[in-house]
Amino acid sequence: MGGMLALPPAQGPHQVGCTDVMVGHTRQGLFLRLFYPCLPRAGATEPLWVPRPEYCGGLADVTLGRRWCSALIGIAIGSCKVPVSWNGPLKPHSGPCTLQSAQSWRPGASWWQRWSTEAGTEEWIPFRRVPQGQKEFYFRNKQVHQRAQECVRALRLFQGITGGRSVPNVLHQDWDLSMLKDNLDLTKVAVMGHSFGGVTAVLALVKEPSFGCAVALDAWMFPLENLLYPEVPKPVLFINTEKFQTPKSVAKMKRLSSRNSQMRIVTVLGTVHEDQTDFAFLPGKLFSLIFSRRGTLDPHKALAITSRAALAFLQKHLKLQEQFGQWDELLEGVGDSVAPDAPFGRSHL
C-alpha cells in the first residue's frame, strides 16, 4: 500500500538529507525537522512520511471528524517514504546551498509531540479547537505569535551553532549539529510557510530583522492583528491557490502591498489549498475522501510553478548567485506575464 502516496524527489542540484532536532524539554525549547544538502551514499535510509501512527489519528480527527478512520489512513499512507537521506552526511559548503527547517509540526500533522520537563516522558497534544465562548481571533492570534517566536528561536539555534556553541540534540540522532558550523550563511535567511505557517512567516519578519524576506503559501491572514500591517518591513511573496482565498483575505494582503512596494501577490489557477502540501500527491479517490475536492491543475505542474516563482523571489531579495531570473518578469508584472495581484495560470507554464 506504500504506493498510495508517491512524493516527487527534490529537483535541485543537491541530494537532500534530513534529521530531527529537539533542543530542551520546556516550552522554550525547539522541535524541528532539518533538511540540508547531503553527500550521496549507497543504501541510504528514507524516513517514513508519517513517523508515528498518532499523526494519522490527528489527521482523521481534524479532516474527517472521525478518529476511527485513523487505522484506514495508516494503511493507506503509513508506509510512504520521504525521498531524502535520513541522517545523510552533510555536503561541505561549496557554493550557495539551502538549509530548511520544518518548524514544530510536519506536513499534515494535526498532532505534535513534546517531552515534559519532569522525566523526559512523551506527551501528545491534539489540535486545539477554539474553546466555547472564546473569540477565534484572540485564540489564533496568540498561537501565531507563539509560532513566529519559534521561528526566531530556530534562527537563534543556528546562529549559536555558527558561533561555536555546542548544542546537544535531545533525540540523540546520529548526526552532529556542530557540522553546520562553517556551512551556513546566515546573512541570507528567508522564512516560508503554508496556510497558518504563511501568516507566521509574515509575522516573523516583524519579530526578527535577520529574516531577509518571506514566502507565504496560501496564507491564512485572519490571525494577524491590524496594528502590525504597517510594521512588516521586508519583501513578501504571496502565492495563493484559486479555491482557498476569500476577498477579505486577499484585501489584507493588498493592504500590506499598498504600504510595501516589495510585496507580490500571485494566484495559481486550478489549485486548492492542499496543492501546496504533500497531500496533493495522494490518489484522487483518497484525496477526495479526506479533503472533498481537488484542483484541476496537475499537482506536479502546480509544484513547479510555486517552486520556480519562490526561487526567483529569493534570488532577487537574498541576492543569490543561482540563475532563477527567467521568472523575474512574473514577480515584476511586466512583459507577457501577469500584473501583480492578478491570477497566474496554466497558460504561463
C-alpha positions in Angstrom: 0.0 0.0 0.0 3.0 2.3 0.1 2.2 3.3 -3.5 -0.9 5.2 -2.2 1.3 8.3 -1.8 4.3 8.9 -4.1 6.2 12.0 -3.2 8.3 13.5 -6.1 12.1 13.8 -5.5 13.8 17.1 -4.9 14.6 18.9 -8.2 17.6 21.0 -7.1 21.3 20.4 -7.7 22.0 18.7 -4.3 20.8 15.4 -2.8 18.8 16.1 0.3 19.3 14.8 3.8 17.2 15.3 6.9 17.3 14.8 10.6 15.1 15.6 13.6 16.3 18.1 16.2 14.9 18.7 19.7 16.6 21.2 22.0 15.4 21.4 25.5 12.4 19.9 27.3 10.4 23.0 28.0 8.1 25.2 26.1 11.0 27.4 25.3 12.7 24.5 23.5 12.6 23.6 19.9 11.4 20.5 17.9 12.0 20.6 14.2 13.0 18.6 11.2 16.1 19.8 9.4 16.6 19.4 5.6 20.1 20.0 4.2 22.4 19.3 1.1 24.0 15.9 1.6 26.5 13.6 0.0 25.2 10.6 -1.9 25.6 7.3 -0.2 24.6 3.8 -1.2 21.7 2.2 0.6 20.6 5.4 2.2 17.5 5.1 4.5 14.5 7.1 3.7 12.3 8.2 6.6 8.6 7.5 6.9 6.4 10.4 5.9 4.2 9.6 8.9 6.8 8.7 11.5 4.3 7.7 14.2 0.7 6.4 14.0 -0.6 9.2 16.3 -0.3 11.6 13.4 -2.8 9.6 11.5 -5.2 9.9 14.4 -4.8 13.7 14.4 -5.4 13.8 10.6 -8.5 11.7 10.9 -9.9 13.8 13.7 -9.4 17.1 12.1 -10.2 16.5 8.5 -12.9 13.8 8.9 -14.1 14.3 12.4 -13.7 10.5 12.9 -10.8 9.2 14.9 -11.8 5.6 14.0 -10.6 6.4 10.4 -7.1 6.6 11.7 -6.3 2.9 11.0 -7.6 3.2 7.4 -5.4 6.3 6.8 -2.4 4.5 8.4 -2.9 1.6 6.0 -3.2 3.9 3.0 -0.2 6.2 3.7 1.6 4.7 6.7 4.4 3.1 4.7 5.1 6.1 2.4 8.7 7.3 2.5 10.1 10.8 2.1 12.6 10.7 -0.8 15.6 12.1 1.2 18.5 10.5 3.0 17.9 10.0 6.7 20.8 11.4 8.7 22.8 11.5 5.5 26.3 13.0 5.6 26.3 16.8 5.2 27.8 18.1 1.9 30.5 20.6 2.8 29.9 24.1 1.7 30.9 24.6 -1.9 28.8 27.5 -3.1 25.3 28.5 -2.3 23.1 25.9 -0.7 19.8 25.8 1.2 19.1 24.8 4.8 15.4 24.3 5.7 13.8 23.6 9.0 10.2 22.4 9.2 9.2 24.0 12.4 7.3 22.2 15.1 5.0 20.1 13.0 5.2 18.1 9.8 3.0 18.2 6.7 -0.5 17.2 7.6 0.4 16.6 11.3 -2.6 17.7 13.4 -0.9 16.4 16.5 2.6 17.3 17.6 4.9 15.9 20.1 6.7 17.3 23.1 8.5 16.0 26.2 7.6 17.1 29.7 10.1 18.8 31.9 9.9 16.3 34.7 11.2 13.0 33.4 11.5 13.4 29.6 8.3 11.5 29.1 6.4 11.8 25.9 3.1 13.7 25.6 0.9 14.0 22.6 -1.1 17.3 22.2 -4.1 17.3 20.0 -5.2 20.0 17.6 -6.8 22.7 19.7 -10.2 23.9 18.6 -11.5 27.3 19.8 -12.9 26.9 23.3 -16.6 27.7 23.6 -17.3 31.3 24.4 -13.8 32.5 23.2 -13.4 34.6 20.1 -11.4 32.8 17.4 -9.2 35.7 16.6 -7.7 36.1 20.1 -7.2 32.3 20.3 -5.4 32.0 17.0 -3.6 35.3 17.3 -1.8 34.0 20.5 -0.9 30.8 18.6 0.6 32.7 15.6 2.7 34.8 17.9 4.0 31.6 19.5 4.8 30.1 16.1 6.6 33.2 14.9 8.7 33.2 18.1 9.6 29.6 17.5 10.9 30.6 14.0 13.1 33.2 15.7 14.3 30.6 18.2 15.2 28.3 15.3 17.3 31.1 13.8 19.0 31.7 17.2 19.8 28.0 17.3 21.7 28.2 14.0 23.3 31.4 15.0 24.6 29.8 18.1 26.0 26.8 16.2 27.8 29.1 13.7 29.3 30.9 16.7 30.7 27.7 18.0 28.2 26.9 20.7 27.7 23.2 21.5 24.0 22.2 21.1 23.0 18.8 22.4 20.2 17.1 20.5 17.8 15.6 22.9 16.8 13.0 20.3 20.3 11.6 20.1 20.4 11.4 16.4 23.4 10.0 14.6 24.1 13.5 13.2 26.2 16.1 14.9 24.8 19.7 14.7 28.3 21.1 15.0 28.9 20.0 11.4 26.9 23.1 10.4 29.3 25.5 11.9 31.2 26.5 8.8 28.5 25.7 6.3 25.8 28.3 6.9 25.4 31.8 5.5 23.1 33.5 8.0 23.2 36.8 6.2 20.8 35.3 3.6 17.9 33.9 5.5 14.2 33.6 4.4 11.2 32.4 6.2 8.5 30.4 4.4 5.3 28.7 5.4 1.9 27.4 4.2 -1.6 28.4 5.5 -1.2 29.2 9.2 2.6 29.0 8.5 2.2 31.6 5.8 0.9 34.2 8.2 3.5 33.0 10.7 6.2 33.8 8.1 4.8 37.4 7.7 4.8 37.9 11.4 8.3 36.5 11.8 9.6 39.4 9.6 8.2 41.8 12.2 9.8 40.0 15.1 13.3 39.3 13.6 15.3 41.7 11.4 17.7 38.9 10.3 14.9 37.4 8.2 15.5 39.0 4.8 12.2 38.1 3.2 9.2 35.8 3.4 7.3 33.5 1.0 3.7 32.9 2.2 1.9 30.0 0.6 -1.8 30.4 0.6 -1.5 32.3 3.9 -4.5 32.4 6.3 -4.3 36.1 7.2 -7.1 36.0 9.8 -4.9 35.7 13.0 -2.7 38.8 12.2 -3.7 41.9 14.1 -4.3 45.1 12.0 -1.8 47.0 14.1 1.1 45.1 12.7 0.3 45.6 9.0 2.4 48.8 8.8 5.2 47.1 10.6 6.1 44.4 8.0 9.5 45.8 6.8 10.7 43.2 4.3 9.7 41.8 0.9 6.9 39.2 0.9 5.7 36.9 -1.9 2.2 35.6 -1.5 1.5 32.6 -3.7 -2.2 31.8 -3.4 -4.3 28.9 -4.6 -7.5 29.7 -6.5 -10.1 28.0 -4.3 -8.9 28.9 -0.7 -8.6 32.6 -0.5 -11.5 34.9 0.2 -11.8 38.6 -1.0 -11.4 39.6 2.6 -8.1 37.7 3.0 -6.7 39.0 -0.3 -7.7 42.5 0.7 -5.5 42.1 3.8 -2.6 41.1 1.5 -3.2 44.1 -0.7 -3.2 46.3 2.4 0.3 45.1 3.0 1.4 45.6 -0.6 0.0 49.1 -0.6 2.5 50.0 2.2 5.4 48.0 0.9 6.4 48.1 -2.8 8.3 44.8 -2.4 5.2 42.8 -1.9 3.9 40.5 -4.7 0.7 38.5 -4.9 0.0 35.8 -7.4 -2.7 33.2 -7.7 -2.2 29.8 -9.3 -5.4 28.9 -11.2 -6.9 25.4 -10.9 -5.4 24.8 -7.5 -6.8 24.1 -4.0 -5.3 24.7 -0.6 -3.7 21.2 -0.3 -1.9 21.6 -3.6 0.9 23.3 -1.8 1.4 20.3 0.5 2.5 16.7 0.1 -1.2 15.7 0.2 -1.5 16.9 -3.4 0.2 13.6 -4.5 -2.5 11.4 -2.9 -4.5 9.4 -5.4 -7.7 11.1 -6.5 -10.2 8.9 -4.6 -8.3 9.0 -1.3 -7.7 12.8 -1.6 -11.4 13.3 -2.2 -12.3 11.2 0.8 -10.1 13.3 3.1 -10.4 16.8 1.6 -13.5 16.5 -0.6 -12.2 18.4 -3.7 -9.0 18.5 -5.7 -7.7 21.0 -8.1 -7.9 20.8 -11.9 -4.2 21.6 -12.4 -1.8 18.7 -12.3 -0.1 18.8 -8.9 3.4 18.4 -10.4 2.8 21.5 -12.5 1.4 23.4 -9.5 4.5 22.5 -7.6 6.8 23.6 -10.4 5.0 27.0 -10.6 5.2 27.5 -6.9 8.9 26.4 -6.6 10.1 28.5 -9.6 8.3 31.6 -8.5 9.6 31.3 -5.0 13.2 30.7 -6.2 13.0 33.8 -8.4 11.8 35.9 -5.5 14.5 34.5 -3.1 17.2 35.2 -5.7 16.1 38.8 -6.1 15.8 39.6 -2.5 18.6 37.5 -0.9 20.9 38.2 -3.9 21.7 34.6 -4.5 24.1 33.5 -7.2 21.9 30.9 -8.9 20.2 31.9 -12.1 16.5 31.9 -11.4 16.0 35.2 -13.1 13.9 33.9 -16.0 10.9 34.2 -13.7 11.7 37.8 -12.7 9.0 39.1 -15.1 6.4 37.2 -13.1 7.4 39.0 -9.9 7.6 42.4 -11.6 4.4 42.1 -13.6 6.0 43.1 -16.9 6.3 41.6 -20.4 3.9 38.8 -21.3 3.4 37.7 -17.7 0.7 38.9 -15.4 0.3 42.0 -13.4 0.8 41.9 -9.6 -2.4 40.7 -7.8 -3.7 39.1 -11.0 -4.4 35.3 -11.2 -1.4 33.4 -12.6 -2.5 30.4 -14.6 -1.7 27.5 -16.7 -1.0 29.5 -19.9 2.2 30.8 -18.3 3.9 27.5 -17.7 
